[in-house]
């Protein structure tokens, strides 16, 4: 396995629970391909909006999401067990 994405859905929206890319294959476009494929698939299934949360310190992931059209909609203060904030992002598809 080079990369994977996990997503949960309701009738009209989805939540990206995680994207993982093997260290050896990072920065080669696999995460972007997973996002694009997933968005196309979800749109065909009637999903209208995708949500996700990302650690505030995870700049590479935040940049990936922004590049793919996600917008920050809120922050969950001290969300993670180490006290770090979670940035909540969303995209209409």
DSSP file (Angstrom, degrees, kcal/mol; ACC not computed):
  #  RESIDUE AA STRUCTURE BP1 BP2  ACC     N-H-->O    O-->H-N    N-H-->O    O-->H-N    TCO  KAPPA ALPHA  PHI   PSI    X-CA   Y-CA   Z-CA
    1    1 A X              0   0    0      0, 0.0     3,-0.1     0, 0.0    21,-0.0   0.000 360.0 360.0 360.0 125.3    0.0    0.0    0.0
    2    2 A X        -     0   0    0      1,-0.4    20,-3.1    19,-0.1     2,-0.3   0.832 360.0 -10.7 -91.4 -41.8    1.4    3.3   -1.1
    3    3 A X  E     -A   21   0A   0     18,-0.2    -1,-0.4    27,-0.1     2,-0.3  -0.988  59.1-172.0-156.5 156.8   -1.4    5.6    0.1
    4    4 A X  E     -A   20   0A   0     16,-2.3    16,-2.6    -2,-0.3     2,-0.4  -0.992   9.2-155.2-152.3 157.8   -5.0    5.4    1.4
    5    5 A X  E     -A   19   0A   0     -2,-0.3     2,-0.4    14,-0.2    14,-0.2  -0.993   8.3-155.7-132.0 139.8   -7.9    7.6    2.3
    6    6 A X  E     +A   18   0A   0     12,-2.6    11,-2.4    -2,-0.4    12,-1.4  -0.966  17.5 175.4-118.3 135.9  -10.7    6.9    4.8
    7    7 A X  E     -A   16   0A   0     -2,-0.4     2,-0.3     9,-0.3     9,-0.2  -0.997  17.1-159.8-140.2 138.5  -14.1    8.6    4.4
    8    8 A X  E     -A   15   0A   0      7,-2.3     7,-2.9    -2,-0.4     2,-0.3  -0.906  19.4-161.5-113.7 151.5  -17.4    8.4    6.2
    9    9 A X  E     -A   14   0A   0     -2,-0.3     5,-0.2     5,-0.2     2,-0.2  -0.923  18.6-169.4-133.0 155.6  -20.6    9.6    4.7
   10   10 A X        -     0   0    0      3,-3.0     5,-0.0    -2,-0.3     0, 0.0  -0.460  59.0 -74.7-115.7-162.8  -24.1   10.6    5.4
   11   11 A X  S    S+     0   0    0     -2,-0.2     3,-0.1     1,-0.2    -2,-0.0   0.895 125.9  10.5 -66.5 -38.7  -26.8   11.2    2.8
   12   12 A X  S    S+     0   0    0     35,-0.1    36,-3.9     1,-0.1    37,-1.2   0.528 123.9  43.4-122.0  -9.0  -25.5   14.5    1.6
   13   13 A X  E     - b   0  49A   0     34,-0.2    -3,-3.0    35,-0.2     2,-0.3  -0.915  56.9-152.2-138.8 168.0  -22.0   15.1    3.1
   14   14 A X  E     -Ab   9  50A   0     35,-2.3    37,-2.7    -2,-0.3     2,-0.4  -0.908   7.6-144.7-135.7 159.1  -18.8   13.3    3.8
   15   15 A X  E     -Ab   8  51A   0     -7,-2.9    -7,-2.3    -2,-0.3     2,-0.8  -0.981  14.2-141.1-128.6 118.4  -16.0   13.5    6.3
   16   16 A X  E     -Ab   7  52A   0     35,-3.0    37,-0.6    -2,-0.4    -9,-0.3  -0.706  19.7-176.2 -76.4 115.7  -12.4   12.7    5.4
   17   17 A X  E     -     0   0A   0    -11,-2.4     2,-0.3    -2,-0.8   -10,-0.2   0.739  59.1 -22.1 -87.7 -25.4  -11.1   10.8    8.4
   18   18 A X  E     -A    6   0A   0    -12,-1.4   -12,-2.6    -3,-0.1     2,-0.4  -0.890  41.4-153.3-179.9 149.4   -7.6   10.5    7.2
   19   19 A X  E     -A    5   0A   0     -2,-0.3     2,-0.4   -14,-0.2   -14,-0.2  -0.999  21.1-175.5-128.6 129.5   -5.1   10.4    4.3
   20   20 A X  E     -A    4   0A   0    -16,-2.6   -16,-2.3    -2,-0.4     2,-0.4  -0.992   6.1-176.4-129.1 131.9   -1.9    8.5    4.7
   21   21 A X  E     -A    3   0A   0     -2,-0.4   -18,-0.2   -18,-0.2     5,-0.1  -0.997  35.4-109.9-126.9 129.0    1.0    8.3    2.2
   22   22 A X    >   -     0   0    0    -20,-3.1     3,-2.2    -2,-0.4     4,-0.4  -0.272  31.0-118.5 -53.4 137.5    4.0    6.1    2.8
   23   23 A X  G >  S+     0   0    0      1,-0.3     3,-1.1     2,-0.2    -1,-0.1   0.833 113.0  58.3 -49.9 -38.8    7.1    8.2    3.5
   24   24 A X  G 3  S+     0   0    0      1,-0.2    -1,-0.3   -22,-0.0    -2,-0.1   0.725 111.1  42.3 -65.6 -21.9    8.9    6.9    0.4
   25   25 A X  G X  S+     0   0    0     -3,-2.2     3,-0.7   -23,-0.2     5,-0.4   0.269  84.6 124.8-111.8   9.4    6.1    8.1   -1.8
   26   26 A X  T <   +     0   0    0     -3,-1.1    -3,-0.0    -4,-0.4    -4,-0.0  -0.317  68.2  25.5 -70.7 155.3    5.3   11.6   -0.3
   27   27 A X  T 3  S+     0   0    0      1,-0.1    -1,-0.2    -2,-0.0    -4,-0.0   0.781  92.5 103.4  63.1  30.8    5.4   14.7   -2.4
   28   28 A X  S <  S-     0   0    0     -3,-0.7    -2,-0.1     0, 0.0    -1,-0.1   0.238  99.1 -98.8-122.5   9.7    4.6   12.8   -5.6
   29   29 A X  S  > S+     0   0    0      3,-0.0     4,-2.2    -4,-0.0     5,-0.2   0.469  85.8 123.1  92.5   1.7    1.0   13.7   -6.0
   30   30 A X  H  > S+     0   0    0     -5,-0.4     4,-2.4     2,-0.2     5,-0.2   0.901  75.1  50.0 -66.5 -40.5   -0.6   10.6   -4.5
   31   31 A X  H  > S+     0   0    0      2,-0.2     4,-2.4     1,-0.2    -1,-0.2   0.916 111.6  49.3 -63.7 -41.7   -2.6   12.5   -1.8
   32   32 A X  H  > S+     0   0    0      1,-0.2     4,-2.8     2,-0.2     5,-0.2   0.908 110.3  51.0 -63.4 -41.5   -3.9   14.9   -4.4
   33   33 A X  H  X S+     0   0    0     -4,-2.2     4,-2.7     2,-0.2     5,-0.3   0.910 109.8  50.0 -62.4 -41.7   -4.9   12.0   -6.6
   34   34 A X  H  X S+     0   0    0     -4,-2.4     4,-2.6     2,-0.2    -2,-0.2   0.925 112.1  47.9 -61.6 -44.4   -6.8   10.4   -3.7
   35   35 A X  H  X S+     0   0    0     -4,-2.4     4,-2.7     2,-0.2    -2,-0.2   0.945 114.0  45.8 -60.9 -49.0   -8.6   13.6   -3.0
   36   36 A X  H  X S+     0   0    0     -4,-2.8     4,-2.2     2,-0.2    -2,-0.2   0.922 114.8  46.6 -63.0 -45.8   -9.6   14.2   -6.6
   37   37 A X  H  X S+     0   0    0     -4,-2.7     4,-2.5    -5,-0.2    -1,-0.2   0.930 114.3  48.4 -60.9 -45.8  -10.7   10.6   -7.2
   38   38 A X  H  X S+     0   0    0     -4,-2.6     4,-3.1    -5,-0.3     5,-0.2   0.904 110.4  50.6 -63.5 -42.7  -12.7   10.6   -3.9
   39   39 A X  H  X S+     0   0    0     -4,-2.7     4,-2.5     2,-0.2    -1,-0.2   0.917 111.5  48.1 -62.7 -43.4  -14.4   13.9   -4.7
   40   40 A X  H  X S+     0   0    0     -4,-2.2     4,-1.9    -5,-0.2    -2,-0.2   0.932 114.3  46.7 -61.7 -45.4  -15.5   12.7   -8.1
   41   41 A X  H  X S+     0   0    0     -4,-2.5     4,-1.2     1,-0.2    -2,-0.2   0.935 113.7  47.5 -61.8 -48.2  -16.8    9.4   -6.6
   42   42 A X  H  <>S+     0   0    0     -4,-3.1     5,-2.4     1,-0.2     3,-0.3   0.889 109.1  53.9 -64.0 -39.7  -18.6   11.2   -3.8
   43   43 A X  H ><5S+     0   0    0     -4,-2.5     3,-1.6     1,-0.2    -1,-0.2   0.906 106.4  52.3 -61.0 -41.7  -20.2   13.7   -6.2
   44   44 A X  H 3<5S+     0   0    0     -4,-1.9    -1,-0.2     1,-0.3    -2,-0.2   0.791 106.5  55.3 -63.9 -27.1  -21.6   10.9   -8.3
   45   45 A X  T 3<5S-     0   0    0     -4,-1.2    -1,-0.3    -3,-0.3    -2,-0.2   0.403 125.9-101.0 -86.9   2.4  -23.1    9.4   -5.2
   46   46 A X  T < 5 +     0   0    0     -3,-1.6     2,-0.2     1,-0.3    -3,-0.2   0.528  69.3 151.2  93.2   6.0  -24.9   12.7   -4.4
   47   47 A X      < -     0   0    0     -5,-2.4    -1,-0.3    -6,-0.1   -34,-0.2  -0.536  21.3-176.4 -72.2 136.4  -22.6   14.1   -1.7
   48   48 A X        +     0   0    0    -36,-3.9    45,-2.6     1,-0.3     2,-0.3   0.692  61.5  27.2-107.2 -25.4  -22.7   17.9   -1.7
   49   49 A X  E     -bC  13  92A   0    -37,-1.2   -35,-2.3    43,-0.3     2,-0.4  -0.999  58.6-155.1-145.2 142.0  -20.1   18.8    0.9
   50   50 A X  E     -bC  14  91A   0     41,-2.8    41,-2.0    -2,-0.3     2,-0.3  -0.966  13.1-168.6-119.3 133.7  -16.9   17.3    2.3
   51   51 A X  E     +bC  15  90A   0    -37,-2.7   -35,-3.0    -2,-0.4     2,-0.3  -0.802   9.7 167.3-114.5 157.8  -15.5   18.1    5.8
   52   52 A X  E     -bC  16  89A   0     37,-2.0    37,-2.8    -2,-0.3     2,-0.4  -0.976  22.4-141.8-159.4 163.2  -12.2   17.3    7.4
   53   53 A X  E     - C   0  88A   0    -37,-0.6     2,-0.3    -2,-0.3    35,-0.2  -0.980  19.2-179.4-129.1 146.9  -10.1   18.2   10.4
   54   54 A X  E     - C   0  87A   0     33,-1.9    33,-3.3    -2,-0.4    -2,-0.0  -0.996  36.6 -95.7-145.0 145.1   -6.3   18.6   10.4
   55   55 A X  E >   - C   0  86A   0     -2,-0.3     3,-1.6    31,-0.2    31,-0.2  -0.354  32.5-127.7 -59.3 138.9   -3.8   19.5   13.1
   56   56 A X  T 3  S+     0   0    0     29,-2.0    -1,-0.1     1,-0.3    30,-0.1   0.824 109.6  53.2 -58.0 -31.9   -3.0   23.2   13.1
   57   57 A X  T 3  S+     0   0    0     28,-0.3     2,-2.0     1,-0.2    -1,-0.3   0.561  81.7  95.5 -82.0  -7.5    0.7   22.3   12.9
   58   58 A X    <>  +     0   0    0     -3,-1.6     4,-2.5     1,-0.2     3,-0.2  -0.475  46.0 163.7 -86.4  71.1    0.3   20.1    9.8
   59   59 A X  H  >  +     0   0    0     -2,-2.0     4,-2.8     1,-0.2     5,-0.2   0.878  68.8  55.3 -59.1 -43.8    1.2   22.8    7.3
   60   60 A X  H  > S+     0   0    0     -3,-0.2     4,-2.0     1,-0.2    -1,-0.2   0.923 111.9  44.4 -57.9 -42.1    1.8   20.4    4.3
   61   61 A X  H  > S+     0   0    0      2,-0.2     4,-2.4    -3,-0.2    -2,-0.2   0.927 112.8  50.6 -67.5 -44.2   -1.7   18.8    4.8
   62   62 A X  H  X S+     0   0    0     -4,-2.5     4,-2.6     1,-0.2    -2,-0.2   0.915 110.8  49.8 -59.6 -41.9   -3.4   22.2    5.2
   63   63 A X  H  X S+     0   0    0     -4,-2.8     4,-2.6     2,-0.2    -1,-0.2   0.891 108.8  52.7 -63.8 -39.2   -1.7   23.4    2.0
   64   64 A X  H  X S+     0   0    0     -4,-2.0     4,-1.2    -5,-0.2    -2,-0.2   0.935 111.9  45.5 -59.7 -47.3   -2.8   20.3    0.1
   65   65 A X  H  <>S+     0   0    0     -4,-2.4     5,-2.7     2,-0.2     3,-0.3   0.914 112.8  49.4 -65.5 -43.4   -6.4   20.9    1.2
   66   66 A X  H ><5S+     0   0    0     -4,-2.6     3,-1.8     1,-0.2    -1,-0.2   0.921 108.9  53.2 -60.9 -43.8   -6.3   24.6    0.3
   67   67 A X  H 3<5S+     0   0    0     -4,-2.6    -1,-0.2     1,-0.3    -2,-0.2   0.791 108.2  52.3 -60.8 -27.6   -4.8   23.8   -3.1
   68   68 A X  T 3<5S-     0   0    0     -4,-1.2    -1,-0.3    -3,-0.3    -2,-0.2   0.313 128.7 -95.3 -93.8   7.4   -7.7   21.5   -3.6
   69   69 A X  T < 5S+     0   0    0     -3,-1.8    23,-0.2     1,-0.3    -3,-0.2   0.530  74.0 144.2  97.1   6.4  -10.3   24.1   -2.8
   70   70 A X      < -     0   0    0     -5,-2.7     2,-0.4    -6,-0.1    -1,-0.3  -0.550  32.5-154.9 -79.0 145.5  -11.0   23.5    0.9
   71   71 A X  E     -D   90   0A   0     19,-2.6    19,-2.2    -2,-0.2     2,-0.3  -0.936  21.2-112.0-120.8 143.3  -11.7   26.4    3.2
   72   72 A X  E     +D   89   0A   0     -2,-0.4    17,-0.3    17,-0.2     3,-0.1  -0.586  36.1 171.6 -70.9 129.5  -11.2   26.8    6.9
   73   73 A X  E     -     0   0A   0     15,-3.2     2,-0.3     1,-0.4    16,-0.2   0.621  58.7 -20.2-114.3 -20.8  -14.5   27.0    8.6
   74   74 A X  E     -D   88   0A   0     14,-1.5    14,-2.8     2,-0.0     2,-0.4  -0.982  53.5-119.8-170.2 176.6  -13.6   26.8   12.3
   75   75 A X  E     -D   87   0A   0     -2,-0.3     2,-0.8    12,-0.2    12,-0.2  -0.999  12.4-147.7-131.7 134.7  -11.1   25.7   14.9
   76   76 A X  E >   -D   86   0A   0     10,-3.1    10,-2.3    -2,-0.4     3,-1.1  -0.899  28.4-134.4-101.3 107.5  -11.6   23.2   17.7
   77   77 A X  T 3  S-     0   0    0     -2,-0.8     7,-0.1     1,-0.3     8,-0.1  -0.359  78.8  -7.3 -65.5 134.4   -9.4   24.5   20.5
   78   78 A X  T 3  S+     0   0    0      5,-0.4    -1,-0.3     1,-0.1     7,-0.3   0.842  85.3 151.9  51.1  41.4   -7.3   21.9   22.3
   79   79 A X    <   +     0   0    0     -3,-1.1     6,-0.2     5,-0.5    -2,-0.1   0.885  47.9  68.5 -70.8 -41.6   -8.9   19.1   20.3
   80   80 A X  S >  S-     0   0    0      4,-2.4     3,-2.7    -4,-0.2     6,-0.0  -0.423  94.2-109.4 -84.0 158.0   -6.1   16.6   20.3
   81   81 A X  T 3  S+     0   0    0      1,-0.3    -1,-0.1     2,-0.1    -2,-0.0   0.729 118.8  56.6 -60.6 -22.9   -4.9   14.8   23.4
   82   82 A X  T 3  S-     0   0    0      2,-0.1    -1,-0.3     1,-0.0    -3,-0.1   0.393 122.8-104.3 -88.9   4.4   -1.7   16.8   23.4
   83   83 A X  S <  S+     0   0    0     -3,-2.7    -5,-0.4     1,-0.3    -4,-0.2   0.407  72.5 143.4  92.8  -1.6   -3.7   20.1   23.5
   84   84 A X        -     0   0    0     -6,-0.2    -4,-2.4    -7,-0.1    -5,-0.5  -0.426  50.6-113.6 -74.2 147.8   -3.2   21.1   19.8
   85   85 A X        -     0   0    0     -7,-0.3   -29,-2.0    -6,-0.2     2,-0.5  -0.420  19.9-136.4 -75.9 152.9   -6.0   22.7   18.0
   86   86 A X  E     -CD  55  76A   0    -10,-2.3   -10,-3.1   -31,-0.2     2,-0.5  -0.945  10.8-143.2-108.2 131.8   -7.8   21.1   15.1
   87   87 A X  E     -CD  54  75A   0    -33,-3.3   -33,-1.9    -2,-0.5     2,-0.5  -0.847  13.9-147.7 -93.1 125.8   -8.6   23.2   12.0
   88   88 A X  E     -CD  53  74A   0    -14,-2.8   -15,-3.2    -2,-0.5   -14,-1.5  -0.835  21.1-179.7 -97.8 128.1  -11.9   22.3   10.5
   89   89 A X  E     -CD  52  72A   0    -37,-2.8   -37,-2.0    -2,-0.5     2,-0.3  -0.872   6.0-173.8-126.7 158.3  -12.1   22.6    6.7
   90   90 A X  E     -CD  51  71A   0    -19,-2.2   -19,-2.6    -2,-0.3     2,-0.3  -0.983   8.8-166.6-149.8 159.0  -14.9   22.1    4.1
   91   91 A X  E     -C   50   0A   0    -41,-2.0   -41,-2.8    -2,-0.3     2,-0.4  -0.972  17.6-138.1-148.4 131.5  -15.5   22.0    0.4
   92   92 A X  E      C   49   0A   0     -2,-0.3   -43,-0.3   -43,-0.2   -44,-0.1  -0.740 360.0 360.0 -85.5 137.7  -18.7   22.0   -1.6
   93   93 A X              0   0    0    -45,-2.6   -44,-0.2    -2,-0.4    -1,-0.1   0.385 360.0 360.0-122.1 360.0  -18.6   19.6   -4.6
